[in-house]
Amino acid sequence: MNNKKSFTLIEMLVVIAIIGILSGVILISTSGSTDKARLAKAQAFATTTQTQLGYDMVAEWKFEGSTGIGSPSTNSDVLDSVGSNDGDITGHAPTVKGESDCISGKCLFFDGLDDYIDFGNKASLDLIDKNIEFWFKTSVNGVGVIGQTGGSGQWVLTIRGNRFVWDTWATGLDMAAYKNIIDDKWHHFVVSISDSKDAEYFYLDGVLERVSTATVTTPAATGNLYLGSCSVAISTTWCTNAGATASFFNGYLDEVKIYKEALGEAKIKEQYLAGLDLMLAKNLISKGEYNEKVQLLGKN
């Protein structure tokens, strides 16, 4: 008599199912921890950016004290917390979201139909060197985010090919970031443009994604600044040619800031180190990982 025992097919399927469930739980748990670490790093980066460039901030739209959101008007719907660059809502008004949906306090949700914000033609926003920073969450590709009119100096930042792309009318480099950002999660984005130093930088969640030191010859734009639109800022034809299949942003925006200076190499390193210090203090990285990254920073 053969007394050897073996698993039945049903028993094997049950074990496989249990392993699958456990793997899913572990994956969800790990994913949650990864997102928290990413957001913590991005928040550290945002804090140190403001520390480095705070004196050069020309506009900050936090969407906290806006009075006209919810019904389009011409009475400074979106207030600038550091200057006089208030904006007016045009079209279908963005929806104000509460603290549980936002990065800090209130934020705006754009539905991608025809809602955008016009900040007018203000000299304080006509910048050659500039640092544009904001938090965003979207699941829609081929849209405009922010742009400024003004002849050969006009520019627009769009999302296409699942990534951010910086486009200029002049001969400055049109540059794309690398990472896929269409995931319906909050991310922190910075594009830093220095015409005077011929340098462009893209940051995503506190990480320097791309640098270009090709010749930058984009003069300062001198027209209206728009948030949440591509075609209104530039033109429908230009946006379509640039690859923005839809004109208006669809998603969340929070903490939009503009500085009149680009981040330089020294400031980038200071900022990165400050972010590492915060991550170490919050036990998001080990001491060994910290030391390794500091050594790499010193070699660059």
VEXRO-14964 format. One record per residue (C-alpha): residue number from 1; residue in one letter; x, y, z. Coordinates in nm, 3 decimals. Last residue first. Example, Ala and Ser with C-alpha at 12.3 -4.5 7.8 and 13.67 -1.06 7.14 Angstrom:
2
+-----+----+---------+---------+---------+
!   i ! aa !      xx !      yy !      zz !
+-----+----+---------+---------+---------+
!   2 !  S !   1.367 !  -0.106 !   0.714 !
!   1 !  A !   1.230 !  -0.450 !   0.780 !
+-----+----+---------+---------+---------+
//
This chain:
300
+-----+----+---------+---------+---------+
!   i ! aa !      xx !      yy !      zz !
+-----+----+---------+---------+---------+
! 300 !  N !   2.855 !   6.609 !  -0.776 !
! 299 !  K !   3.106 !   6.426 !  -0.555 !
! 298 !  G !   2.986 !   6.592 !  -0.233 !
! 297 !  L !   2.627 !   6.491 !  -0.302 !
! 296 !  L !   2.736 !   6.130 !  -0.343 !
! 295 !  Q !   2.898 !   6.143 !   0.000 !
! 294 !  V !   2.582 !   6.294 !   0.151 !
! 293 !  K !   2.373 !   6.021 !  -0.011 !
! 292 !  E !   2.590 !   5.747 !   0.138 !
! 291 !  N !   2.588 !   5.909 !   0.481 !
! 290 !  Y !   2.207 !   5.928 !   0.482 !
! 289 !  E !   2.169 !   5.571 !   0.360 !
! 288 !  G !   2.393 !   5.454 !   0.646 !
! 287 !  K !   2.205 !   5.666 !   0.899 !
! 286 !  S !   1.883 !   5.502 !   0.784 !
! 285 !  I !   1.609 !   5.681 !   0.589 !
! 284 !  L !   1.251 !   5.778 !   0.680 !
! 283 !  N !   1.344 !   5.790 !   1.047 !
! 282 !  K !   1.178 !   6.132 !   1.090 !
! 281 !  A !   1.510 !   6.296 !   1.185 !
! 280 !  L !   1.679 !   6.121 !   0.892 !
! 279 !  M !   1.417 !   6.252 !   0.649 !
! 278 !  L !   1.457 !   6.604 !   0.789 !
! 277 !  D !   1.835 !   6.595 !   0.751 !
! 276 !  L !   1.802 !   6.458 !   0.397 !
! 275 !  G !   1.572 !   6.747 !   0.303 !
! 274 !  A !   1.821 !   6.998 !   0.441 !
! 273 !  L !   2.093 !   6.831 !   0.238 !
! 272 !  Y !   1.886 !   6.860 !  -0.081 !
! 271 !  Q !   1.820 !   7.227 !  -0.017 !
! 270 !  E !   2.183 !   7.307 !   0.045 !
! 269 !  K !   2.278 !   7.115 !  -0.268 !
! 268 !  I !   2.018 !   7.293 !  -0.480 !
! 267 !  K !   2.120 !   7.627 !  -0.332 !
! 266 !  A !   2.479 !   7.575 !  -0.442 !
! 265 !  E !   2.371 !   7.469 !  -0.792 !
! 264 !  G !   2.139 !   7.765 !  -0.842 !
! 263 !  L !   1.762 !   7.775 !  -0.788 !
! 262 !  A !   1.605 !   8.031 !  -1.018 !
! 261 !  E !   1.514 !   8.380 !  -0.900 !
! 260 !  K !   1.200 !   8.592 !  -0.927 !
! 259 !  Y !   0.991 !   8.341 !  -0.734 !
! 258 !  I !   0.645 !   8.208 !  -0.818 !
! 257 !  K !   0.426 !   8.003 !  -0.587 !
! 256 !  V !   0.118 !   7.779 !  -0.625 !
! 255 !  E !   0.021 !   7.615 !  -0.293 !
! 254 !  D !  -0.248 !   7.376 !  -0.426 !
! 253 !  L !  -0.378 !   7.245 !  -0.756 !
! 252 !  Y !  -0.618 !   6.953 !  -0.812 !
! 251 !  G !  -0.724 !   6.793 !  -1.140 !
! 250 !  N !  -0.823 !   6.869 !  -1.497 !
! 249 !  F !  -0.628 !   7.154 !  -1.656 !
! 248 !  F !  -0.781 !   7.320 !  -1.959 !
! 247 !  S !  -0.683 !   7.316 !  -2.326 !
! 246 !  A !  -0.711 !   6.951 !  -2.417 !
! 245 !  T !  -0.491 !   6.770 !  -2.668 !
! 244 !  A !  -0.182 !   6.953 !  -2.547 !
! 243 !  G !   0.077 !   6.829 !  -2.796 !
! 242 !  A !   0.274 !   7.145 !  -2.871 !
! 241 !  N !   0.094 !   7.178 !  -3.203 !
! 240 !  T !  -0.234 !   7.164 !  -3.016 !
! 239 !  C !  -0.112 !   7.428 !  -2.770 !
! 238 !  W !   0.000 !   7.655 !  -3.053 !
! 237 !  T !  -0.327 !   7.618 !  -3.238 !
! 236 !  T !  -0.539 !   7.684 !  -2.930 !
! 235 !  S !  -0.342 !   7.994 !  -2.845 !
! 234 !  I !  -0.107 !   8.111 !  -2.569 !
! 233 !  A !  -0.255 !   8.163 !  -2.225 !
! 232 !  V !  -0.612 !   8.089 !  -2.327 !
! 231 !  S !  -0.501 !   7.778 !  -2.515 !
! 230 !  C !  -0.303 !   7.638 !  -2.225 !
! 229 !  S !  -0.521 !   7.683 !  -1.919 !
! 228 !  G !  -0.536 !   7.618 !  -1.545 !
! 227 !  L !  -0.344 !   7.924 !  -1.430 !
! 226 !  Y !  -0.299 !   8.223 !  -1.659 !
! 225 !  L !  -0.043 !   8.504 !  -1.661 !
! 224 !  N !  -0.119 !   8.801 !  -1.885 !
! 223 !  G !   0.145 !   8.957 !  -2.108 !
! 222 !  T !   0.507 !   9.067 !  -2.083 !
! 221 !  A !   0.699 !   8.741 !  -2.111 !
! 220 !  A !   1.065 !   8.785 !  -2.022 !
! 219 !  P !   1.304 !   8.690 !  -2.298 !
! 218 !  T !   1.373 !   8.322 !  -2.376 !
! 217 !  T !   1.728 !   8.269 !  -2.497 !
! 216 !  V !   1.838 !   7.964 !  -2.304 !
! 215 !  T !   2.155 !   7.809 !  -2.441 !
! 214 !  A !   2.184 !   7.448 !  -2.330 !
! 213 !  T !   2.254 !   7.389 !  -1.964 !
! 212 !  S !   1.968 !   7.144 !  -1.917 !
! 211 !  V !   1.895 !   6.964 !  -1.595 !
! 210 !  R !   1.644 !   6.686 !  -1.530 !
! 209 !  E !   1.474 !   6.504 !  -1.249 !
! 208 !  L !   1.611 !   6.675 !  -0.940 !
! 207 !  V !   1.419 !   6.497 !  -0.665 !
! 206 !  G !   1.210 !   6.680 !  -0.405 !
! 205 !  D !   0.881 !   6.536 !  -0.519 !
! 204 !  L !   0.948 !   6.619 !  -0.883 !
! 203 !  Y !   1.214 !   6.873 !  -0.980 !
! 202 !  F !   1.292 !   7.012 !  -1.328 !
! 201 !  Y !   1.587 !   7.245 !  -1.384 !
! 200 !  E !   1.678 !   7.488 !  -1.663 !
! 199 !  A !   2.012 !   7.664 !  -1.707 !
! 198 !  D !   2.160 !   7.934 !  -1.927 !
! 197 !  K !   2.281 !   8.146 !  -1.635 !
! 196 !  S !   2.096 !   8.465 !  -1.726 !
! 195 !  D !   1.807 !   8.269 !  -1.872 !
! 194 !  S !   1.753 !   8.088 !  -1.546 !
! 193 !  I !   1.445 !   7.865 !  -1.535 !
! 192 !  S !   1.343 !   7.656 !  -1.234 !
! 191 !  V !   1.051 !   7.417 !  -1.276 !
! 190 !  V !   0.921 !   7.281 !  -0.948 !
! 189 !  F !   0.664 !   7.010 !  -0.885 !
! 188 !  H !   0.520 !   6.852 !  -0.570 !
! 187 !  H !   0.301 !   6.548 !  -0.616 !
! 186 !  W !  -0.040 !   6.442 !  -0.482 !
! 185 !  K !  -0.170 !   6.120 !  -0.630 !
! 184 !  D !  -0.411 !   6.063 !  -0.922 !
! 183 !  D !  -0.149 !   5.856 !  -1.111 !
! 182 !  I !  -0.069 !   6.062 !  -1.423 !
! 181 !  I !   0.277 !   6.181 !  -1.316 !
! 180 !  N !   0.494 !   5.948 !  -1.524 !
! 179 !  K !   0.855 !   6.049 !  -1.472 !
! 178 !  Y !   1.089 !   6.210 !  -1.724 !
! 177 !  A !   1.055 !   6.587 !  -1.737 !
! 176 !  A !   1.032 !   6.753 !  -2.075 !
! 175 !  M !   1.221 !   7.053 !  -2.211 !
! 174 !  D !   1.153 !   7.303 !  -2.487 !
! 173 !  L !   1.488 !   7.484 !  -2.508 !
! 172 !  G !   1.481 !   7.859 !  -2.556 !
! 171 !  T !   1.449 !   7.975 !  -2.915 !
! 170 !  A !   1.137 !   8.185 !  -2.853 !
! 169 !  W !   0.779 !   8.066 !  -2.818 !
! 168 !  T !   0.860 !   7.860 !  -2.513 !
! 167 !  D !   0.743 !   7.516 !  -2.403 !
! 166 !  W !   0.806 !   7.339 !  -2.072 !
! 165 !  V !   0.676 !   6.979 !  -2.067 !
! 164 !  F !   0.545 !   6.791 !  -1.764 !
! 163 !  R !   0.485 !   6.417 !  -1.797 !
! 162 !  N !   0.217 !   6.165 !  -1.898 !
! 161 !  G !   0.300 !   6.210 !  -2.270 !
! 160 !  R !   0.150 !   6.552 !  -2.219 !
! 159 !  I !   0.114 !   6.779 !  -1.919 !
! 158 !  T !   0.165 !   7.144 !  -2.010 !
! 157 !  L !   0.377 !   7.437 !  -1.892 !
! 156 !  V !   0.343 !   7.742 !  -2.117 !
! 155 !  W !   0.570 !   8.020 !  -2.235 !
! 154 !  Q !   0.552 !   8.362 !  -2.396 !
! 153 !  G !   0.872 !   8.558 !  -2.442 !
! 152 !  S !   0.849 !   8.593 !  -2.820 !
! 151 !  G !   0.522 !   8.782 !  -2.787 !
! 150 !  G !   0.382 !   8.812 !  -2.434 !
! 149 !  T !   0.145 !   8.551 !  -2.299 !
! 148 !  Q !   0.205 !   8.355 !  -1.980 !
! 147 !  G !   0.139 !   7.993 !  -1.892 !
! 146 !  I !   0.016 !   7.750 !  -1.628 !
! 145 !  V !  -0.133 !   7.400 !  -1.630 !
! 144 !  G !  -0.233 !   7.297 !  -1.983 !
! 143 !  V !  -0.367 !   6.950 !  -2.056 !
! 142 !  G !  -0.269 !   6.639 !  -2.255 !
! 141 !  N !  -0.307 !   6.375 !  -1.983 !
! 140 !  V !  -0.567 !   6.338 !  -1.711 !
! 139 !  S !  -0.524 !   6.153 !  -1.380 !
! 138 !  T !  -0.429 !   6.458 !  -1.177 !
! 137 !  K !  -0.292 !   6.576 !  -0.845 !
! 136 !  F !  -0.086 !   6.893 !  -0.808 !
! 135 !  W !   0.137 !   7.084 !  -0.568 !
! 134 !  F !   0.305 !   7.398 !  -0.701 !
! 133 !  E !   0.634 !   7.574 !  -0.772 !
! 132 !  I !   0.752 !   7.810 !  -1.043 !
! 131 !  N !   1.108 !   7.947 !  -1.010 !
! 130 !  K !   1.192 !   8.237 !  -1.237 !
! 129 !  D !   1.479 !   8.413 !  -1.413 !
! 128 !  I !   1.353 !   8.627 !  -1.702 !
! 127 !  L !   1.046 !   8.752 !  -1.518 !
! 126 !  D !   0.734 !   8.945 !  -1.611 !
! 125 !  L !   0.528 !   8.854 !  -1.301 !
! 124 !  S !   0.605 !   9.177 !  -1.113 !
! 123 !  A !   0.515 !   9.375 !  -1.426 !
! 122 !  K !   0.153 !   9.262 !  -1.403 !
! 121 !  N !  -0.063 !   9.169 !  -1.702 !
! 120 !  G !  -0.363 !   8.988 !  -1.562 !
! 119 !  F !  -0.383 !   8.708 !  -1.310 !
! 118 !  D !  -0.646 !   8.517 !  -1.510 !
! 117 !  I !  -0.768 !   8.195 !  -1.348 !
! 116 !  Y !  -0.909 !   7.899 !  -1.541 !
! 115 !  D !  -1.232 !   7.703 !  -1.578 !
! 114 !  D !  -1.343 !   7.592 !  -1.925 !
! 113 !  L !  -1.411 !   7.221 !  -1.906 !
! 112 !  G !  -1.113 !   7.049 !  -1.741 !
! 111 !  D !  -1.284 !   7.009 !  -1.402 !
! 110 !  F !  -1.037 !   7.218 !  -1.200 !
! 109 !  F !  -1.022 !   7.134 !  -0.827 !
! 108 !  L !  -0.882 !   7.405 !  -0.603 !
! 107 !  C !  -0.712 !   7.379 !  -0.265 !
! 106 !  K !  -0.792 !   7.460 !   0.097 !
! 105 !  G !  -0.579 !   7.409 !   0.407 !
! 104 !  S !  -0.249 !   7.246 !   0.316 !
! 103 !  I !  -0.197 !   6.945 !   0.091 !
! 102 !  C !  -0.561 !   6.911 !   0.001 !
! 101 !  D !  -0.856 !   6.671 !   0.013 !
! 100 !  S !  -0.893 !   6.651 !   0.392 !
!  99 !  E !  -0.842 !   7.029 !   0.420 !
!  98 !  G !  -1.138 !   7.123 !   0.209 !
!  97 !  K !  -1.184 !   7.160 !  -0.166 !
!  96 !  V !  -1.291 !   7.473 !  -0.351 !
!  95 !  T !  -1.436 !   7.383 !  -0.690 !
!  94 !  P !  -1.303 !   7.566 !  -0.995 !
!  93 !  A !  -1.544 !   7.821 !  -1.148 !
!  92 !  H !  -1.695 !   7.761 !  -1.494 !
!  91 !  G !  -1.554 !   8.034 !  -1.714 !
!  90 !  T !  -1.320 !   8.300 !  -1.585 !
!  89 !  I !  -1.186 !   8.334 !  -1.233 !
!  88 !  D !  -1.000 !   8.654 !  -1.155 !
!  87 !  G !  -0.653 !   8.664 !  -1.001 !
!  86 !  D !  -0.472 !   8.864 !  -0.735 !
!  85 !  N !  -0.109 !   8.956 !  -0.796 !
!  84 !  S !  -0.087 !   9.226 !  -0.529 !
!  83 !  G !   0.178 !   9.066 !  -0.312 !
!  82 !  V !   0.249 !   8.800 !  -0.050 !
!  81 !  S !  -0.084 !   8.618 !   0.001 !
!  80 !  D !  -0.208 !   8.662 !  -0.357 !
!  79 !  L !  -0.587 !   8.630 !  -0.356 !
!  78 !  V !  -0.800 !   8.431 !  -0.599 !
!  77 !  D !  -1.145 !   8.574 !  -0.679 !
!  76 !  S !  -1.017 !   8.929 !  -0.705 !
!  75 !  N !  -1.352 !   9.095 !  -0.775 !
!  74 !  T !  -1.422 !   9.014 !  -1.139 !
!  73 !  S !  -1.676 !   8.740 !  -1.084 !
!  72 !  P !  -1.726 !   8.369 !  -1.139 !
!  71 !  S !  -1.942 !   8.207 !  -0.870 !
!  70 !  G !  -1.786 !   7.931 !  -0.662 !
!  69 !  I !  -1.465 !   8.116 !  -0.591 !
!  68 !  G !  -1.535 !   8.485 !  -0.528 !
!  67 !  T !  -1.375 !   8.546 !  -0.192 !
!  66 !  S !  -1.037 !   8.377 !  -0.195 !
!  65 !  G !  -0.887 !   8.367 !   0.153 !
!  64 !  E !  -0.732 !   8.018 !   0.157 !
!  63 !  F !  -0.654 !   7.955 !  -0.211 !
!  62 !  K !  -0.279 !   7.936 !  -0.128 !
!  61 !  W !  -0.169 !   8.154 !  -0.419 !
!  60 !  E !   0.179 !   8.287 !  -0.358 !
!  59 !  A !   0.336 !   8.557 !  -0.574 !
!  58 !  V !   0.663 !   8.751 !  -0.597 !
!  57 !  M !   0.886 !   8.532 !  -0.382 !
!  56 !  D !   1.246 !   8.657 !  -0.393 !
!  55 !  Y !   1.289 !   8.698 !  -0.017 !
!  54 !  G !   1.165 !   8.342 !   0.031 !
!  53 !  L !   1.415 !   8.188 !  -0.209 !
!  52 !  Q !   1.624 !   7.964 !   0.015 !
!  51 !  T !   1.373 !   7.920 !   0.297 !
!  50 !  Q !   1.087 !   7.882 !   0.047 !
!  49 !  T !   1.279 !   7.610 !  -0.132 !
!  48 !  T !   1.365 !   7.454 !   0.205 !
!  47 !  T !   0.998 !   7.415 !   0.289 !
!  46 !  A !   0.906 !   7.276 !  -0.053 !
!  45 !  F !   1.190 !   7.024 !  -0.036 !
!  44 !  A !   1.083 !   6.909 !   0.310 !
!  43 !  Q !   0.726 !   6.875 !   0.182 !
!  42 !  A !   0.850 !   6.666 !  -0.111 !
!  41 !  K !   1.050 !   6.439 !   0.121 !
!  40 !  A !   0.750 !   6.388 !   0.347 !
!  39 !  L !   0.528 !   6.324 !   0.044 !
!  38 !  R !   0.765 !   6.056 !  -0.087 !
!  37 !  A !   0.797 !   5.894 !   0.256 !
!  36 !  K !   0.419 !   5.885 !   0.295 !
!  35 !  D !   0.378 !   5.743 !  -0.054 !
!  34 !  T !   0.633 !   5.470 !   0.017 !
!  33 !  S !   0.464 !   5.378 !   0.345 !
!  32 !  G !   0.128 !   5.345 !   0.170 !
!  31 !  S !   0.280 !   5.136 !  -0.109 !
!  30 !  T !   0.442 !   4.906 !   0.147 !
!  29 !  S !   0.110 !   4.850 !   0.322 !
!  28 !  I !  -0.073 !   4.797 !  -0.007 !
!  27 !  L !   0.196 !   4.553 !  -0.125 !
!  26 !  I !   0.190 !   4.363 !   0.205 !
!  25 !  V !  -0.189 !   4.331 !   0.191 !
!  24 !  G !  -0.173 !   4.220 !  -0.174 !
!  23 !  S !   0.095 !   3.963 !  -0.096 !
!  22 !  L !  -0.116 !   3.825 !   0.189 !
!  21 !  I !  -0.417 !   3.790 !  -0.043 !
!  20 !  G !  -0.209 !   3.623 !  -0.315 !
!  19 !  I !  -0.050 !   3.384 !  -0.067 !
!  18 !  I !  -0.396 !   3.290 !   0.060 !
!  17 !  A !  -0.518 !   3.230 !  -0.297 !
!  16 !  I !  -0.215 !   3.014 !  -0.377 !
!  15 !  V !  -0.277 !   2.809 !  -0.062 !
!  14 !  V !  -0.644 !   2.761 !  -0.153 !
!  13 !  L !  -0.551 !   2.661 !  -0.509 !
!  12 !  M !  -0.305 !   2.403 !  -0.377 !
!  11 !  E !  -0.567 !   2.256 !  -0.146 !
!  10 !  I !  -0.817 !   2.238 !  -0.433 !
!   9 !  L !  -0.566 !   2.057 !  -0.655 !
!   8 !  T !  -0.504 !   1.800 !  -0.386 !
!   7 !  F !  -0.178 !   1.805 !  -0.202 !
!   6 !  S !   0.010 !   1.475 !  -0.172 !
!   5 !  K !   0.029 !   1.182 !   0.068 !
!   4 !  K !   0.253 !   0.878 !   0.050 !
!   3 !  N !   0.099 !   0.571 !   0.214 !
!   2 !  N !   0.129 !   0.343 !  -0.093 !
!   1 !  M !   0.000 !   0.000 !   0.000 !
+-----+----+---------+---------+---------+
//
